[in-house]
Amino acid sequence: MRRQQPVLPEEITLEIDGREQRIVLRGNPQARRYILRVPPDGGAPVLTVPKGGTLATARDFAQRQRGWLAGRLGERPEAVPFAQGGVIPLRGAAHRIVAAGGLRGLVRAEPAPEPEDDEVGRLLVPGAAEHIARKLTDWLKREARRDLERAVAHHAAALGRTPSALTLRDTRSRWGSCTSDGRLSFSWRLVLAPPSILDYVAAHEVAHLAEMNHGPRFWAHCRRLAPHTEEARDWLKREGGRLHLYG
C-alpha cells in the first residue's frame, strides 16, 4: 500500500525583525532539496518542498535561513503604490503621479521638460486622491492595449498571420501567451517598460502564430521580427520583476 504524501498548508509564517513574514509553500516532486527564494517582484518568499518533505522540516529549514531571508528582503526595493507623489515608469521613462484635481477629465502624461536633467515627467490624474489608483490603472491598461495592438498588427502583417483576439492580464509568470486558436494575451505592465521590450514580447507571441513551440524555426521568426530579441530577453530577466512593484 502506497504511503500518502502529507498535505502541506499553502503558507507558513516566520518572525523576522519583529514582523510576521508570510512564506508560500510549494511541493515539487522533482525537487531534491528544500529551496527558499525571494521573488524580485515584491511577492512573498517561496519555499520549495521536495517529495517526501514534511511541514516540520520546512519550518526548521525556514528558521535556519532566517538571517539570509532578512538580508534579501532588506535589499529588495519597496513597492510603489499608485498614489500622489509616487514615481513610476511609463514606456521606460520616470513619471511622477500628480493629483490634478477636478472631478472630470482624462489622465494626461507630460514628459520631463529636459530629458538630460534629473527631472521626471508627470502623470496628471483627475479626481479625488482615493480614486488615483483605479483611474491610473485603467488608463495604463488602455495605453498598453493601444501600444500592443499597434505592435501586433505590424508583426502579424510581416509574418502574414492574423491573431483571433488580443487580451490583457496581470500575470506574474509570463509576459505574453498565444493559444492554438490564435488568441494573444499580454501583461498590461509592459507599457511600463521601454518600448523595445513591449515590441519584443509582441513579436514573440506573433511568432507563435506560425510556430507553437520554441524550436529553431520559432526563434528565426522571432529574431526576424525583433532583431533586438536577445537584448530584450536579457532586460526582462534582469529588470522585468520590478514592473510588478508598481500599483
PyMOL commands that set and color helices and strands:
alter all, ss='L'
color gray80, all
select helices_A, chain A and resi 55-64+66-75+129-159+188-192+195-207+216-225+229-245
alter helices_A, ss='H'
color red, helices_A
select strands_A, chain A and resi 11-16+19-28+35-37+46-50+87-90+93-101+108-110+121-126+165-169+176-178+183-187
alter strands_A, ss='S'
color yellow, strands_A
deselect
rebuild
show_as cartoon
